[in-house]
Every structure is written in C-alpha cells, then in structure tokens.
C-alpha cells in the first residue's frame, strides 16, 4: 500500500496515534515524529521521511496555528508534485490560505466513530492518488541519463550494457543524445526534463573532468538531488570525486573505467529499480559490452 507521513502539532499526538493505528490496519505505512530516536538529526530525519512518502496527511486543529513546522512541511509537499496532500480540518478552524485551493476533509470532533469514518475516506483518497500517479507515470522513463552530448560514446556503451542485462522498452530510458531515447520534437526541454527526473526511479550522471561546464547537467543533477531521486555519479575519462557537483558530492560514485564497477551498477539497478533482468543473459556478450564501456570510459 502507501507510505503516509502525518504533519501535526505535538499537542495533537493522541489524535495522530489513533489515526496512525487505523491507517496501519488498512495496510499503510505511517510515519511521523514518533519514530525519532535519541541523537537523531530530527529536521533531516523528518524531511527525509516526508519526501519518501506517497502522501502527506496534514492534521489542522486550533493548535496548528502556533506551529511553524506544519506550514513548512505543507510547502515542501506542494513543491514535490508526486506526493499527495490530504488536509484534514478539525472542528471549526479556518482553512489556511495556502490550502484553500484544495479540497479538504473536515471533521466535527475526534471521537472514535468519527476517526474510523475519516480513516475510510483517507484510505480511498490515498488509493486514488496512487492510481492517478501510476497513470501519470505511464510512458515516463525509469532511468534518466544526465550527460554532455560530447560524451555520447560513453552513454551509448552504457545503454548497450543496460539493454543486454534488462528487458528495455524505448520509454524506459531518457537520454537526450541517443535515439530512440531522445525527447519528442517540440517539447519544452526544461519542463519535460524536470518532470521526468521527478518521476524517474534512477538518475545516472555521467561525469568527466569538464562535465560541470554544462549548465544542463548541473540542472538535472540538482533537480534529482532536490527531489530525493536515487542518483548515481558515474565517473569517466579521468574524473575524480572533485568533479562531482557539491550537492551530491557525498554520494558514493562508481568508475566506469573499472569493469567491476560497471557490473555493480547493473546489479544495483536490478535491486533499486523495477527494471526486469533478462533470463539467461549471455555472460560472454555482457562481458564484451562491459569491457567496451570501460575502455571508452578510460579514453582522455
């Protein structure tokens, strides 16, 4: 089912505990500040939990007007299009301006019967959001390859490896320099790329010593980092950790000049994406493709 993050004021913890139990019974995973542990960097932990959720449930009561964090969490959610926002007003509280353009659920009280009925409506809304998001993602690439066009040879060799290892449809990969994975003619490039990065399961960043001279690569990798999309720095042609953009420099890179790292990338893609591995992959052909990739990646 879905992962639900609950945004609320601490004084409303009793209501949240009851709702969390009801939603858990319906098969959802519920996250809120109850899971924090001593010593946790709580801002980072909560933001990470929010951005990893399918929907954010905002419980708004008289207490919430005194919160600075709930409005901030609403703002973070609204800036992340793939996360659904479910506002619930308790009693006669006024709807905040930043939620007035949304349909809200309003409950008169927090007795058990009311919360049970609310949980049913929330469950239906969560399922509808997941369904709509799945429809939206149809035809969106699972793997986004960020690169400079001058590195097209590396990208072609990388895609050849992926195609040998996985069942690949042309809609599974976005690569702006390699057919048939390029953008359709007439598209608004920045908007389309941003949306596809948001929906991608993985962003592969091909980084050489001068890649960061490209504003588009910086834009794409920054967007992936900001959306918490799984991002893989792939170093080639003499690039080192110093050539990784600052926002993602803490991420563990792989060196495409190393065939072992190339095989690891394929294994990691199998584990972290929905790409389906081919049965009976020809190990000799795969090795040839990987060796070609590593050789191309060594060229300065």
Residue frames relative to the residue before (quaternion, step in Angstrom):
aa qw qx qy qz dx dy dz
X 1.0000 0.0000 0.0000 0.0000 0.00 0.00 0.00
X 0.7156 -0.4658 0.3216 0.4093 3.58 -1.15 -0.59
X 0.3741 -0.6562 0.5922 0.2805 3.53 -1.38 0.25
X 0.1236 -0.8126 0.5696 0.0055 3.56 -0.66 1.20
X 0.1595 -0.7601 0.6244 0.0838 3.56 -0.84 1.03
X 0.1946 -0.7889 0.5732 0.1056 3.59 -0.85 0.94
X 0.1561 -0.7731 0.6127 0.0510 3.54 -0.79 1.13
X 0.2010 0.7920 -0.5361 0.2121 3.59 -0.60 1.12
X 0.5005 -0.5967 0.5229 0.3465 3.54 -1.35 0.15
X 0.6126 -0.6244 0.3474 0.3378 3.54 -0.92 0.96
X 0.6079 0.5722 -0.3590 0.4174 3.61 1.10 -0.63
X 0.6908 0.4572 -0.2724 0.4895 3.60 1.22 -0.38
X 0.2504 0.8234 -0.4783 0.1748 3.56 1.23 0.44
X 0.6260 0.5502 -0.3500 0.4277 3.60 1.01 -0.72
X 0.6427 0.5055 -0.3181 0.4798 3.58 1.02 -0.83
X 0.6596 0.5230 -0.3052 0.4452 3.56 0.93 -0.94
X 0.6336 0.5309 -0.3345 0.4527 3.60 0.95 -0.82
X 0.6593 0.5059 -0.3046 0.4654 3.57 0.98 -0.86
X 0.6749 0.4819 -0.2946 0.4749 3.59 0.91 -0.90
X 0.6250 0.5436 -0.3409 0.4446 3.59 0.99 -0.81
X 0.6491 0.5164 -0.3132 0.4624 3.58 0.98 -0.84
X 0.6709 0.5030 -0.2978 0.4563 3.59 0.93 -0.91
X 0.6817 0.4753 -0.2908 0.4742 3.60 0.96 -0.84
X 0.6053 0.5453 -0.3472 0.4644 3.58 1.11 -0.66
X 0.6306 0.5401 -0.3210 0.4555 3.58 1.04 -0.80
X 0.6863 0.4609 -0.2742 0.4914 3.57 1.17 -0.55
X 0.6579 -0.5664 0.2842 0.4068 3.56 1.29 0.27
X 0.5558 0.6180 -0.3948 0.3914 3.59 1.24 0.02
X 0.3683 -0.6685 0.5900 0.2634 3.55 -1.30 0.42
X 0.1413 -0.8146 0.5612 0.0386 3.57 -0.66 1.12
X 0.0666 -0.8021 0.5934 -0.0017 3.55 -0.89 1.01
X 0.2112 0.7312 -0.6346 0.1345 3.55 -1.06 0.83
X 0.7694 -0.4333 0.2080 0.4208 3.58 -1.24 0.09
X 0.4507 0.6915 -0.4572 0.3313 3.61 1.23 -0.01
X 0.6736 0.5170 -0.2945 0.4385 3.60 1.13 -0.61
X 0.4718 0.6777 -0.4506 0.3392 3.62 1.22 -0.06
X 0.2245 -0.7711 0.5859 0.1085 3.56 -1.10 0.73
X 0.6648 -0.4994 0.3691 0.4152 3.56 -1.28 0.38
X 0.7972 0.2700 -0.2246 0.4910 3.55 -0.85 1.02
X 0.4867 0.6695 -0.4398 0.3484 3.60 1.26 -0.11
X 0.4190 -0.6374 0.5762 0.2934 3.55 -1.18 0.65
X 0.2320 -0.8701 0.4083 0.1498 3.53 0.42 1.29
X 0.6135 0.5391 -0.3715 0.4415 3.63 1.00 -0.63
X 0.6830 0.4759 -0.2843 0.4756 3.57 0.89 -0.96
X 0.6394 0.5373 -0.3247 0.4439 3.57 0.99 -0.85
X 0.7019 0.4649 -0.2760 0.4637 3.57 0.84 -0.96
X 0.6450 0.5057 -0.3328 0.4663 3.60 0.96 -0.80
X 0.6410 0.5218 -0.3237 0.4606 3.57 1.00 -0.79
X 0.6520 0.5054 -0.3128 0.4708 3.58 1.00 -0.84
X 0.6396 0.5253 -0.3283 0.4552 3.59 0.98 -0.83
X 0.7287 0.4505 -0.2574 0.4471 3.58 0.75 -1.04
X 0.6658 0.4776 -0.3029 0.4866 3.59 1.24 -0.35
X 0.5639 0.6248 -0.3723 0.3912 3.58 1.28 0.00
X 0.5055 -0.6233 0.5045 0.3185 3.52 -1.32 0.36
X 0.7930 0.0140 0.0144 0.6090 3.57 1.05 -0.80
X 0.2408 -0.7307 0.6171 0.1655 3.54 -1.28 0.49
X 0.2049 -0.7632 0.6063 0.0894 3.54 -0.77 1.12
X 0.1375 -0.7932 0.5911 0.0499 3.57 -0.64 1.15
X 0.1427 -0.7817 0.6039 0.0617 3.56 -0.60 1.15
X 0.0491 -0.8308 0.5538 -0.0264 3.56 -0.39 1.26
X 0.0442 0.7849 -0.6119 0.0872 3.56 -0.63 1.22
X 0.7291 -0.3638 0.3086 0.4907 3.57 -1.27 -0.21
X 0.6311 0.5568 -0.3345 0.4240 3.59 1.10 -0.63
X 0.6189 0.6118 -0.3421 0.3543 3.56 1.07 -0.78
X 0.5628 0.6159 -0.3941 0.3855 3.60 1.10 -0.54
X 0.6806 0.4727 -0.2849 0.4818 3.60 1.20 -0.45
X 0.5867 0.5908 -0.3641 0.4174 3.58 1.28 0.03
X 0.2732 -0.7340 0.5970 0.1735 3.55 -1.08 0.80
X 0.6617 0.5504 -0.3047 0.4080 3.57 1.14 -0.61
X 0.6165 0.5507 -0.3668 0.4268 3.60 0.98 -0.70
X 0.6652 0.4707 -0.3289 0.4771 3.67 0.81 -0.81
X 0.6309 0.5294 -0.3386 0.4550 3.60 1.04 -0.74
X 0.6609 0.4949 -0.3056 0.4743 3.58 1.00 -0.80
X 0.5992 0.5305 -0.3567 0.4819 3.58 1.10 -0.62
X 0.6521 0.5203 -0.3131 0.4539 3.58 0.95 -0.87
X 0.6515 0.5074 -0.3153 0.4676 3.59 0.97 -0.86
X 0.6504 0.5174 -0.3128 0.4598 3.58 1.03 -0.79
X 0.6910 0.4795 -0.2885 0.4576 3.56 0.87 -0.92
X 0.6493 0.4947 -0.3175 0.4826 3.59 1.20 -0.39
X 0.6886 0.4120 -0.2522 0.5407 3.57 1.34 -0.08
X 0.2838 -0.8472 0.4146 0.1724 3.59 0.25 1.29
X 0.6861 0.5086 -0.3124 0.4160 3.62 1.00 -0.66
X 0.6236 0.5043 -0.3504 0.4836 3.62 1.27 -0.09
X 0.3537 -0.7396 0.5346 0.2050 3.58 -0.81 1.01
X 0.2279 -0.7673 0.5872 0.1204 3.57 -1.14 0.68
X 0.0618 -0.8109 0.5815 -0.0220 3.58 -0.64 1.16
X 0.0892 -0.8225 0.5603 0.0397 3.64 -0.10 1.23
X 0.0734 -0.7775 0.6244 0.0163 3.56 -0.97 0.95
X 0.1777 -0.7807 0.5946 0.0736 3.57 -0.71 1.14
X 0.2117 -0.7825 0.5764 0.1035 3.57 -0.91 0.93
X 0.8260 0.1107 -0.1183 0.5398 3.57 -0.74 1.09
X 0.7461 -0.4195 0.2934 0.4257 3.55 -1.11 -0.66
X 0.2688 0.7933 -0.5135 0.1863 3.60 1.17 0.43
X 0.4921 -0.6543 0.4941 0.2926 3.53 -1.14 0.70
X 0.4673 -0.6659 0.5006 0.2959 3.57 -1.02 0.78
X 0.4473 -0.6908 0.4885 0.2899 3.63 -0.73 0.97
X 0.6324 -0.5712 0.3640 0.3759 3.57 -1.08 0.70
X 0.6977 0.4872 -0.2882 0.4390 3.59 0.96 -0.82
X 0.6951 0.3971 -0.2887 0.5252 3.59 1.31 0.16
X 0.4836 0.7231 -0.4079 0.2771 3.57 1.26 -0.18
X 0.6445 0.5111 -0.3366 0.4583 3.61 1.20 -0.28
X 0.6488 0.4996 -0.3061 0.4856 3.58 1.33 0.00
X 0.4853 -0.5974 0.5352 0.3481 3.55 -1.26 0.40
X 0.1173 -0.8010 0.5857 0.0411 3.57 -0.75 1.06
X 0.3528 -0.6760 0.5943 0.2556 3.53 -1.30 0.35
X 0.1027 -0.7967 0.5942 0.0409 3.56 -0.88 0.91
X 0.0975 -0.7835 0.6120 0.0456 3.56 -0.89 0.97
X 0.4847 -0.7040 0.4369 0.2803 3.61 -0.95 0.83
X 0.7962 0.0272 0.0316 0.6036 3.58 1.16 -0.64
X 0.4408 -0.6995 0.4974 0.2627 3.57 -1.28 -0.05
X 0.2688 0.7594 -0.5440 0.2346 3.56 1.06 0.70
X 0.7205 -0.4848 0.2879 0.4036 3.54 -1.25 0.50
X 0.6697 0.5053 -0.3127 0.4454 3.60 0.83 -0.94
X 0.6493 0.5208 -0.3162 0.4552 3.59 0.97 -0.85
X 0.6812 0.4872 -0.2912 0.4624 3.57 0.93 -0.88
X 0.6100 0.5417 -0.3529 0.4583 3.59 1.08 -0.66
X 0.6717 0.4823 -0.2946 0.4790 3.59 0.95 -0.87
X 0.6212 0.5318 -0.3348 0.4681 3.58 1.06 -0.76
X 0.6429 0.5328 -0.3240 0.4448 3.58 0.93 -0.88
X 0.6228 0.5337 -0.3379 0.4617 3.60 1.04 -0.71
X 0.6817 0.4778 -0.2914 0.4713 3.58 0.90 -0.92
X 0.6370 0.5226 -0.3261 0.4634 3.58 1.02 -0.79
X 0.6265 0.5425 -0.3299 0.4521 3.56 0.99 -0.85
X 0.6609 0.5025 -0.2993 0.4702 3.58 0.96 -0.91
X 0.6646 0.5041 -0.2991 0.4633 3.59 0.98 -0.86
X 0.6293 0.5332 -0.3311 0.4584 3.58 1.01 -0.81
X 0.6652 0.4996 -0.3030 0.4649 3.57 0.90 -0.92
X 0.6403 0.5210 -0.3236 0.4624 3.58 1.02 -0.79
X 0.6385 0.5221 -0.3275 0.4610 3.58 0.98 -0.81
X 0.6554 0.5050 -0.3129 0.4665 3.60 0.90 -0.91
X 0.6463 0.5214 -0.3160 0.4588 3.58 0.98 -0.85
X 0.6771 0.4884 -0.2921 0.4665 3.59 0.89 -0.94
X 0.6521 0.5151 -0.3167 0.4573 3.56 0.99 -0.82
X 0.6330 0.5290 -0.3268 0.4611 3.57 1.03 -0.78
X 0.6386 0.5142 -0.3191 0.4754 3.56 1.03 -0.81
X 0.6481 0.5293 -0.3104 0.4512 3.55 1.00 -0.89
X 0.7064 0.4851 -0.2645 0.4424 3.57 1.00 -0.85
X 0.4788 0.6653 -0.4560 0.3467 3.58 1.19 -0.28
X 0.7971 0.2371 -0.1989 0.5185 3.55 -0.79 1.02
X 0.5572 0.5774 -0.4068 0.4366 3.59 1.27 -0.07
X 0.5221 -0.6504 0.4377 0.3360 3.63 -0.99 0.69
X 0.4091 -0.6871 0.5449 0.2522 3.54 -1.14 0.69
X 0.7743 0.2110 -0.0963 0.5888 3.55 1.12 -0.78
X 0.1234 -0.7792 0.6137 0.0315 3.56 -0.80 1.10
X 0.1645 -0.7938 0.5811 0.0710 3.57 -0.72 1.10
X 0.1409 -0.7919 0.5928 0.0404 3.56 -0.53 1.24
X 0.2249 0.7785 -0.5419 0.2228 3.58 -0.68 1.10
X 0.4752 -0.5942 0.5460 0.3507 3.52 -1.36 0.11
X 0.5755 -0.6226 0.4008 0.3474 3.57 -1.01 0.75
X 0.5942 0.5731 -0.3713 0.4248 3.58 1.12 -0.50
X 0.6763 0.4579 -0.2826 0.5031 3.60 1.27 -0.33
X 0.2220 0.8220 -0.4956 0.1715 3.56 1.24 0.48
X 0.6255 0.5565 -0.3492 0.4208 3.61 0.99 -0.78
X 0.6398 0.5070 -0.3184 0.4819 3.57 1.02 -0.80
X 0.6671 0.5166 -0.3036 0.4426 3.55 0.89 -0.96
X 0.6354 0.5256 -0.3341 0.4566 3.59 0.95 -0.82
X 0.6661 0.4972 -0.3014 0.4671 3.57 0.94 -0.89
X 0.6342 0.5233 -0.3255 0.4669 3.59 1.05 -0.76
X 0.6718 0.4902 -0.3000 0.4673 3.58 0.88 -0.91
X 0.5981 0.5548 -0.3597 0.4527 3.60 1.06 -0.67
X 0.6432 0.5123 -0.3150 0.4739 3.60 1.01 -0.79
X 0.6622 0.5054 -0.3053 0.4613 3.56 0.92 -0.92
X 0.6691 0.5094 -0.3017 0.4492 3.60 0.96 -0.85
X 0.6286 0.5178 -0.3366 0.4727 3.59 1.09 -0.61
X 0.7292 0.4654 -0.2288 0.4464 3.57 0.96 -0.95
X 0.8046 0.2254 -0.0828 0.5430 3.60 1.02 -0.84
X 0.4945 -0.5522 0.5597 0.3705 3.51 -1.39 0.22
X 0.0118 -0.8334 0.5501 -0.0525 3.60 -0.47 1.17
X 0.1804 -0.7257 0.6563 0.1007 3.52 -0.98 0.99
X 0.6208 -0.5726 0.3676 0.3894 3.59 -1.10 0.56
X 0.6491 0.5150 -0.3259 0.4552 3.61 1.18 -0.43
X 0.5544 0.6404 -0.3834 0.3682 3.61 1.26 -0.19
X 0.7763 0.2774 -0.1269 0.5516 3.58 1.16 -0.56
X 0.1179 -0.7379 0.6562 0.1050 3.54 -1.14 0.71
X 0.1539 0.7472 -0.6265 0.1596 3.52 -0.75 1.15
X 0.3395 -0.8177 0.4278 0.1820 3.57 -0.26 1.23
X 0.7215 0.4319 -0.2656 0.4716 3.63 1.19 -0.15
X 0.7331 0.4069 -0.2137 0.5014 3.60 1.22 -0.32
X 0.3149 -0.7297 0.5756 0.1927 3.58 -0.78 1.02
X 0.6433 -0.1690 -0.7422 -0.0827 1.64 -2.14 1.34
X 0.4538 0.7254 -0.4079 0.3187 3.60 1.15 0.58
X 0.4539 0.6976 -0.4417 0.3351 3.58 1.28 0.21
X 0.6418 -0.5126 0.4026 0.4041 3.57 -1.34 0.20
X 0.5377 -0.5915 0.4792 0.3625 3.60 -1.17 0.55
X 0.5862 -0.5853 0.4257 0.3640 3.56 -1.13 0.63
X 0.7965 0.3276 -0.2301 0.4530 3.56 -1.08 0.74
X 0.4999 0.6665 -0.4333 0.3437 3.61 1.23 -0.08
X 0.4544 -0.6034 0.5690 0.3251 3.53 -1.29 0.49
X 0.3879 -0.7923 0.4116 0.2288 3.56 -0.09 1.33
X 0.7037 0.4775 -0.2937 0.4366 3.61 0.67 -1.05
X 0.6808 0.4918 -0.2977 0.4538 3.59 0.85 -0.96
X 0.6735 0.4990 -0.2993 0.4560 3.58 0.88 -0.95
X 0.6728 0.4952 -0.3067 0.4561 3.59 0.87 -0.90
X 0.6379 0.5254 -0.3332 0.4539 3.59 0.96 -0.83
X 0.6726 0.4959 -0.2965 0.4625 3.58 0.91 -0.95
X 0.6836 0.4856 -0.3004 0.4546 3.58 0.93 -0.83
X 0.6059 0.5296 -0.3575 0.4740 3.59 1.08 -0.61
X 0.6301 0.5447 -0.3295 0.4447 3.58 0.98 -0.84
X 0.7495 0.4045 -0.2085 0.4808 3.57 0.95 -0.90
X 0.5273 0.6592 -0.4093 0.3462 3.60 1.21 -0.32
X 0.4444 -0.6657 0.5289 0.2822 3.54 -1.24 0.50
X 0.8038 0.0417 0.0090 0.5934 3.55 1.18 -0.52
X 0.1394 -0.7519 0.6366 0.0995 3.58 -1.13 0.72
X 0.1697 -0.7783 0.6010 0.0654 3.54 -0.74 1.14
X 0.1313 -0.8166 0.5602 0.0459 3.58 -0.54 1.16
X 0.2077 -0.7741 0.5880 0.1092 3.60 -0.49 1.19
X 0.0156 -0.8331 0.5497 -0.0595 3.57 -0.43 1.23
X 0.0319 -0.7564 0.6533 -0.0019 3.54 -0.82 1.10
X 0.7617 -0.4132 0.2349 0.4403 3.59 -1.26 0.01
X 0.7897 0.2840 -0.1627 0.5189 3.63 1.11 -0.50
X 0.3002 0.7939 -0.4889 0.2015 3.58 1.25 0.29
X 0.6868 0.5247 -0.3032 0.4014 3.57 0.91 -0.87
X 0.4833 0.6222 -0.4546 0.4155 3.55 1.28 0.14
X 0.6198 0.5267 -0.3342 0.4762 3.58 1.29 -0.25
X 0.3732 -0.7336 0.5212 0.2254 3.57 -0.68 1.07
X 0.6216 0.5619 -0.3490 0.4197 3.60 1.08 -0.66
X 0.6434 0.5025 -0.3376 0.4686 3.60 0.94 -0.77
X 0.6385 0.5134 -0.3255 0.4720 3.59 0.97 -0.82
X 0.6354 0.5294 -0.3151 0.4654 3.59 1.03 -0.85
X 0.6990 0.4846 -0.2771 0.4470 3.58 0.83 -1.01
X 0.7007 0.4532 -0.2807 0.4742 3.59 0.85 -0.91
X 0.6214 0.5304 -0.3379 0.4672 3.58 1.10 -0.65
X 0.6418 0.5167 -0.3179 0.4691 3.55 1.04 -0.80
X 0.6439 0.5160 -0.3185 0.4666 3.59 0.97 -0.85
X 0.6539 0.5108 -0.3076 0.4657 3.57 0.95 -0.90
X 0.6841 0.4989 -0.2898 0.4461 3.59 0.90 -0.92
X 0.7160 0.4249 -0.2423 0.4981 3.59 1.12 -0.67
X 0.4143 -0.7296 0.4476 0.3092 3.60 1.31 0.04
X 0.2982 0.7239 -0.5511 0.2887 3.57 1.00 0.84
X 0.5497 -0.6030 0.4527 0.3596 3.59 -1.01 0.78
X 0.0464 -0.8300 0.5532 -0.0546 3.56 -0.49 1.26
X 0.1388 -0.8139 0.5635 0.0266 3.57 -0.77 1.10
X 0.2256 -0.7581 0.5942 0.1459 3.63 -0.51 1.11
X 0.0677 -0.7983 0.5984 -0.0053 3.59 -0.66 1.15
X 0.1928 -0.8309 0.5182 0.0621 3.55 -0.33 1.30
X 0.0385 0.7997 -0.5942 0.0766 3.56 -1.00 0.91
X 0.8477 0.2187 -0.1403 0.4625 3.55 -1.36 0.32
X 0.7845 -0.3777 0.1654 0.4632 3.53 0.81 1.11
X 0.4479 0.6907 -0.4643 0.3268 3.60 1.23 0.04
X 0.1563 -0.7696 0.6145 0.0750 3.55 -1.19 0.71
X 0.7614 -0.3399 0.2740 0.4793 3.55 -1.32 -0.11
X 0.6216 0.5720 -0.3375 0.4153 3.60 1.08 -0.69
X 0.6735 0.4960 -0.2914 0.4642 3.60 1.21 -0.43
X 0.5180 0.6025 -0.4262 0.4325 3.58 1.30 0.14
X 0.5244 -0.6470 0.4398 0.3360 3.64 -0.84 0.87
X 0.6530 -0.5687 0.3432 0.3640 3.56 -1.05 0.80
X 0.6764 0.5155 -0.3402 0.4012 3.67 0.73 -0.87
X 0.7879 0.2746 -0.1560 0.5286 3.61 1.09 -0.63
X 0.3378 0.7846 -0.4750 0.2113 3.60 1.22 0.29
X 0.6268 0.5375 -0.3419 0.4487 3.59 1.15 -0.41
X 0.5511 0.6171 -0.4030 0.3912 3.61 1.23 -0.23
X 0.4967 -0.6596 0.4804 0.2958 3.55 -1.08 0.78
X 0.2405 -0.7997 0.5331 0.1357 3.64 -0.66 1.05
X 0.2588 -0.6946 0.6307 0.2297 3.51 -1.40 0.06
X 0.3314 -0.7318 0.5632 0.1933 3.57 -1.15 0.68
X 0.3462 -0.7710 0.4982 0.1934 3.57 -0.45 1.20
X 0.5764 0.5732 -0.3772 0.4437 3.61 1.23 -0.28
X 0.6634 0.4461 -0.2866 0.5280 3.58 1.31 -0.20
X 0.4028 -0.7449 0.4720 0.2452 3.61 -0.47 1.16
X 0.6009 0.5640 -0.3581 0.4389 3.60 1.08 -0.63
X 0.6526 0.4985 -0.3081 0.4802 3.56 1.03 -0.79
X 0.6152 0.5433 -0.3466 0.4541 3.60 1.07 -0.70
X 0.6545 0.4883 -0.3113 0.4861 3.58 0.98 -0.82
X 0.6267 0.5352 -0.3451 0.4492 3.60 1.01 -0.75
X 0.6204 0.5470 -0.3458 0.4431 3.57 1.00 -0.80
X 0.6595 0.5001 -0.3135 0.4655 3.60 0.90 -0.86
X 0.6546 0.5044 -0.3092 0.4706 3.58 0.98 -0.81
X 0.6563 0.5055 -0.3102 0.4664 3.57 1.00 -0.82
X 0.6261 0.5269 -0.3371 0.4656 3.59 1.01 -0.75
X 0.6273 0.5331 -0.3327 0.4600 3.56 1.05 -0.75
X 0.7270 0.4524 -0.2501 0.4519 3.57 0.96 -0.84
X 0.7922 0.3610 -0.1561 0.4666 3.58 1.02 -0.80
X 0.7232 0.3330 -0.2480 0.5519 3.60 1.23 -0.01
X 0.5528 -0.6079 0.4561 0.3417 3.56 -1.32 0.10
X 0.3397 0.7297 -0.5162 0.2929 3.61 1.23 0.30
X 0.3073 -0.7691 0.5404 0.1484 3.56 -0.97 0.91
X 0.3957 -0.7249 0.5174 0.2242 3.56 -0.73 1.10
X 0.4921 -0.6453 0.5005 0.3016 3.54 -1.08 0.76
X 0.4218 -0.6613 0.5499 0.2870 3.55 -1.10 0.66
X 0.8427 0.1471 -0.1194 0.5040 3.54 -1.03 0.81
X 0.0813 0.8115 -0.5698 0.1009 3.58 0.86 0.95
X 0.4262 -0.6921 0.5245 0.2536 3.58 -0.90 0.97
X 0.3290 -0.7943 0.4769 0.1827 3.58 -0.20 1.29
X 0.6344 0.5330 -0.3336 0.4496 3.58 1.06 -0.72
X 0.6661 0.4872 -0.2952 0.4814 3.58 0.95 -0.91
X 0.6368 0.5231 -0.3273 0.4622 3.58 1.00 -0.83
X 0.6491 0.5181 -0.3196 0.4561 3.60 0.92 -0.86
X 0.6301 0.5300 -0.3326 0.4599 3.57 1.02 -0.81
X 0.6721 0.4944 -0.2961 0.4650 3.60 0.93 -0.91
X 0.6550 0.5030 -0.3121 0.4697 3.58 0.98 -0.84
X 0.6503 0.5116 -0.3208 0.4610 3.58 0.94 -0.83
X 0.6313 0.5205 -0.3347 0.4674 3.57 1.03 -0.76
X 0.6363 0.5251 -0.3255 0.4621 3.58 0.99 -0.87
X 0.6916 0.4793 -0.2972 0.4512 3.59 0.82 -0.94
X 0.6375 0.5187 -0.3323 0.4628 3.59 1.06 -0.69
X 0.6497 0.5029 -0.3134 0.4763 3.59 0.94 -0.87
X 0.6716 0.5134 -0.2928 0.4468 3.58 1.00 -0.83
X 0.6295 0.5365 -0.3317 0.4537 3.60 1.22 -0.39
X 0.5679 0.6313 -0.3845 0.3621 3.57 1.14 -0.58
X 0.2554 -0.7724 0.5670 0.1290 3.58 -0.82 1.00
